């Protein structure tokens, strides 16, 4: 047993009992009193939060069960499955989305029982819910917008709430005929997203978000004429990565390769170069796209996160190059990615140790790049990032690590969380991966194929 695995199992021992875990998660001191998204203060958010927290923990416990089948981790998995079942039966499950919805729960149950083959009835029930609700809640309204050449909110198609996230689960379970059929329907819609639409008497890319589809008050003010989202989590790079991963898995629809090329070319056109640094901002305003000469554009907010910034965008472009067999695109993406490490750690703007907007996302994505393009340079960066990440470990923390959750008025609040995306589960699974685990737990982050 190596140190990393020992650290993970030591922390995970504290997670076996759902009652103790819930006490930690919902302790009055374990909250952000000024969250960027105020709905998290609503008491009704509690059950939603568990639907997001428990699946990540299930995947972690299932991974430990596959590594140590005689250590009782399967019993811990079962306790959390029962808790999830109780919540779903009591409160219902309205969304088929990945994070906080049915697709993420089904994915977690499948991964947690992949070796032992359990929970087939519950997974089948979730699959039926996903098939029905995806049609009603996503495909029908998306089709209405596409047929009218109108913009769609990113929540219809993104990786967190939309059909890209649902498609991730379908791609993982493509041996199921109904899910494979849904996967093809999802890909067809995403291809159509590349058809131009009209705004301000101009033809604009189909992923344009007018002012009335901006999510935050800040963005409403910042983008009076609308914007284009450049984040993997909510924007067009996530669509690119998904279409590319589907193609790499042998799933192809007519015009899929052209859609990949179209999106990749557009993203390439919005890379900034400043003092030998190559990077992408978080959004492109309508004015930047059509009215401001490239030489006079202001530098966008610089980040190196998975959700927004060069880490996720460059990886998406690399996967696109790999899918359509374009060595120049792969090289372009790799140069962009490696430029991250020409910046200072402060310039990365990664305050949290977690996956979404923190060090783990950069570490795991760097590790995936290393698998595709072995080099001493990337090996050194993986080691460096691992050490940076371990600096955030505190034995006194209930789950070893805390998420730094952004606040509306600036700064961050430390919160103990368990989810894949913002909590300890994503961190601990990454550490297991660095130690040789071949699990494809990272599928929802759209950073790589399943390894044999």
KEVOTI-266135 format. One line per 4 residues: number of its first residue (from 0); for each residue x, y, z of C-alpha. Coordinates in steps of 0.1 Angstrom, whole numbers, plus 5000, padded with zeros to 4 digits. Example, Ala and Ser with C-alpha at 12.3 -4.5 7.8 and 13.67 -1.06 7.14 Angstrom:
0> 5123/4955/5078  5137/4989/5071
***
This chain:
0> 5000/5000/5000  5014/5033/4990  5010/5066/5009  4983/5080/4986
4> 4961/5050/4989  4966/5049/5026  4956/5085/5028  4925/5080/5008
8> 4914/5049/5028  4921/5068/5061  4899/5097/5051  4872/5074/5036
12> 4869/5055/5069  4853/5087/5083  4826/5084/5056  4812/5050/5063
16> 4783/5062/5085  4756/5083/5067  4744/5098/5100  4778/5111/5110
20> 4784/5124/5074  4751/5142/5074  4759/5158/5108  4791/5172/5093
24> 4775/5183/5060  4746/5202/5077  4763/5215/5108  4755/5252/5112
28> 4792/5261/5110  4796/5242/5077  4779/5267/5054  4786/5296/5032
32> 4765/5325/5046  4770/5346/5014  4770/5321/4985  4774/5332/4949
36> 4741/5314/4942  4717/5324/4970  4693/5295/4965  4718/5273/4984
40> 4705/5291/5016  4670/5277/5009  4661/5248/5033  4646/5230/5003
44> 4681/5228/4988  4691/5202/5015  4676/5172/4997  4689/5184/4964
48> 4724/5187/4979  4723/5151/4991  4714/5140/4956  4746/5157/4945
52> 4768/5147/4975  4759/5110/4978  4766/5099/4942  4803/5111/4944
56> 4807/5093/4977  4791/5061/4962  4816/5061/4934  4845/5066/4958
60> 4833/5038/4981  4826/5015/4951  4862/5022/4939  4876/5012/4973
64> 4854/4981/4973  4869/4970/4939  4904/4976/4953  4898/4961/4987
68> 4868/4936/4984  4872/4922/5018  4872/4954/5038  4835/4960/5040
72> 4832/4989/5016  4803/4972/4998  4783/4975/5031  4790/5012/5032
76> 4779/5015/4996  4746/4998/5005  4739/5022/5034  4741/5052/5010
80> 4721/5035/4983  4693/5030/5009  4695/5067/5019  4693/5078/4983
84> 4663/5055/4978  4646/5071/5008  4651/5106/4995  4639/5097/4960
88> 4608/5079/4974  4600/5108/4998  4607/5138/4976  4606/5124/4940
92> 4632/5130/4913  4623/5156/4888  4654/5162/4868  4673/5137/4846
96> 4704/5159/4847  4738/5146/4858  4748/5167/4887  4719/5165/4913
100> 4697/5144/4890  4688/5109/4878  4717/5105/4853  4743/5112/4880
104> 4727/5089/4905  4723/5061/4879  4760/5066/4869  4771/5064/4905
108> 4750/5032/4912  4764/5016/4881  4800/5025/4890  4796/5016/4926
112> 4783/4981/4917  4802/4975/4885  4821/4945/4900  4793/4930/4921
116> 4764/4938/4896  4739/4950/4922  4710/4976/4922  4698/4965/4887
120> 4662/4972/4895  4669/5007/4909  4691/5015/4879  4664/5003/4855
124> 4639/5025/4872  4662/5055/4869  4669/5047/4833  4632/5048/4825
128> 4629/5082/4843  4659/5095/4823  4644/5084/4790  4610/5099/4797
132> 4621/5131/4812  4649/5139/4788  4624/5139/4760  4599/5161/4778
136> 4622/5185/4796  4651/5188/4772  4647/5175/4737  4612/5189/4729
140> 4620/5225/4741  4654/5223/4725  4639/5212/4692  4614/5241/4694
144> 4643/5266/4696  4663/5249/4670  4634/5247/4645  4627/5284/4650
148> 4665/5293/4648  4662/5308/4683  4689/5307/4710  4686/5281/4738
152> 4696/5285/4775  4728/5266/4782  4709/5246/4808  4693/5226/4780
156> 4726/5214/4766  4755/5218/4791  4774/5192/4811  4760/5201/4845
160> 4722/5204/4839  4717/5196/4802  4718/5169/4776  4756/5167/4775
164> 4756/5155/4811  4728/5131/4803  4747/5120/4772  4777/5112/4794
168> 4757/5085/4812  4742/5072/4780  4777/5069/4765  4789/5050/4796
172> 4759/5026/4792  4758/5024/4754  4753/4986/4755  4717/4994/4767
176> 4696/4998/4735  4673/5025/4748  4702/5046/4762  4721/5041/4730
180> 4691/5054/4710  4688/5084/4734  4726/5091/4730  4721/5093/4692
184> 4692/5117/4697  4713/5139/4719  4742/5140/4695  4718/5150/4666
188> 4706/5180/4686  4741/5191/4696  4752/5190/4659  4723/5213/4651
192> 4735/5237/4678  4762/5246/4653  4737/5260/4628  4737/5298/4628
196> 4709/5319/4643  4701/5356/4640  4707/5383/4666  4711/5421/4661
200> 4705/5415/4624  4736/5393/4622  4742/5356/4618  4757/5343/4650
204> 4768/5308/4662  4739/5287/4676  4753/5287/4711  4749/5325/4714
208> 4732/5336/4747  4713/5369/4744  4710/5392/4774  4677/5376/4786
212> 4695/5342/4789  4723/5354/4811  4721/5337/4845  4736/5361/4870
216> 4729/5398/4877  4766/5405/4870  4764/5389/4836  4731/5408/4828
220> 4750/5440/4833  4782/5429/4817  4767/5415/4785  4739/5439/4774
224> 4740/5424/4739  4746/5389/4750  4776/5365/4751  4791/5332/4743
228> 4800/5309/4772  4836/5295/4770  4834/5271/4800  4834/5233/4797
232> 4809/5232/4825  4783/5254/4809  4795/5264/4774  4804/5252/4739
236> 4838/5235/4749  4818/5210/4769  4797/5202/4737  4829/5199/4717
240> 4845/5175/4742  4813/5153/4743  4810/5151/4706  4846/5142/4703
244> 4845/5115/4731  4814/5100/4714  4833/5098/4681  4863/5082/4699
248> 4839/5056/4713  4826/5048/4678  4793/5068/4681  4789/5090/4650
252> 4761/5109/4633  4761/5126/4599  4779/5160/4602  4793/5152/4636
256> 4829/5157/4623  4820/5189/4607  4804/5201/4639  4835/5193/4658
260> 4856/5212/4633  4832/5242/4634  4833/5245/4672  4871/5239/4674
264> 4878/5266/4648  4855/5291/4666  4872/5284/4700  4907/5288/4684
268> 4897/5322/4672  4892/5334/4708  4925/5325/4724  4944/5354/4740
272> 4982/5357/4737  4998/5380/4763  5034/5380/4773  5039/5345/4758
276> 5010/5332/4778  4982/5315/4758  4947/5314/4775  4910/5317/4771
280> 4886/5339/4791  4853/5328/4805  4829/5345/4781  4830/5363/4747
284> 4807/5393/4745  4787/5401/4714  4808/5432/4710  4840/5412/4711
288> 4827/5388/4685  4814/5413/4660  4823/5450/4669  4857/5452/4685
292> 4888/5447/4665  4909/5418/4678  4939/5442/4686  4917/5464/4708
296> 4900/5437/4728  4904/5438/4766  4920/5407/4782  4893/5385/4796
300> 4894/5371/4831  4922/5346/4833  4916/5312/4849  4931/5277/4846
304> 4902/5258/4860  4883/5228/4846  4850/5246/4846  4863/5279/4830
308> 4896/5286/4816  4925/5271/4797  4926/5237/4814  4892/5226/4802
312> 4892/5244/4769  4926/5231/4758  4917/5196/4768  4885/5198/4748
316> 4904/5209/4717  4929/5181/4722  4901/5155/4723  4887/5171/4691
320> 4920/5168/4674  4923/5132/4685  4887/5123/4674  4891/5138/4639
324> 4927/5128/4636  4941/5163/4632  4977/5164/4645  4979/5202/4641
328> 4949/5207/4664  4963/5184/4689  4996/5203/4689  4978/5236/4691
332> 4959/5223/4722  4990/5209/4738  5009/5242/4734  4979/5261/4749
336> 4977/5236/4778  5015/5237/4786  5013/5275/4786  4994/5272/4819
340> 5027/5263/4836  5045/5294/4823  5022/5314/4846  5026/5318/4883
344> 5004/5297/4907  4986/5329/4916  4978/5335/4880  4961/5302/4877
348> 4933/5316/4900  4926/5282/4916  4918/5289/4952  4901/5256/4960
352> 4916/5221/4961  4885/5207/4945  4878/5196/4909  4855/5222/4894
356> 4873/5254/4901  4904/5241/4919  4937/5223/4917  4922/5188/4914
360> 4907/5197/4880  4941/5209/4867  4959/5179/4882  4935/5153/4868
364> 4935/5170/4833  4973/5172/4833  4974/5135/4841  4950/5128/4812
368> 4972/5148/4789  5002/5128/4801  4985/5096/4792  4980/5109/4756
372> 5014/5127/4753  5040/5112/4776  5067/5136/4785  5091/5144/4813
376> 5076/5179/4814  5041/5167/4821  5053/5141/4845  5070/5169/4865
380> 5039/5190/4865  5017/5161/4877  5041/5156/4906  5042/5194/4913
384> 5004/5197/4913  5000/5166/4935  5022/5183/4961  5003/5215/4958
388> 4971/5196/4963  4984/5177/4994  4993/5210/5010  4955/5215/5013
392> 4951/5183/5033  4943/5188/5070  4939/5158/5093  4915/5179/5114
396> 4891/5184/5085  4863/5159/5086  4869/5148/5050  4906/5158/5048
400> 4899/5186/5023  4875/5215/5022  4860/5233/4992  4866/5271/4989
404> 4831/5282/4978  4830/5316/4962  4810/5344/4979  4789/5371/4963
408> 4808/5399/4979  4842/5384/4970  4865/5359/4987  4857/5323/4996
412> 4841/5303/5024  4856/5269/5035  4830/5242/5034  4832/5204/5039
416> 4816/5187/5009  4816/5153/4993  4805/5156/4957  4827/5148/4927
420> 4826/5183/4914  4831/5204/4945  4839/5180/4973  4864/5155/4987
424> 4852/5125/4966  4866/5140/4934  4899/5148/4952  4903/5113/4966
428> 4893/5095/4934  4920/5116/4916  4946/5105/4941  4936/5069/4936
432> 4939/5074/4898  4975/5088/4903  4982/5056/4922  4972/5034/4893
436> 4934/5029/4895  4920/5025/4859  4884/5035/4868  4865/5058/4845
440> 4849/5077/4873  4859/5110/4857  4836/5105/4827  4813/5135/4836
444> 4842/5159/4834  4847/5151/4797  4885/5149/4799  4892/5114/4785
448> 4882/5080/4773  4877/5049/4793  4911/5031/4798  4914/4993/4795
***
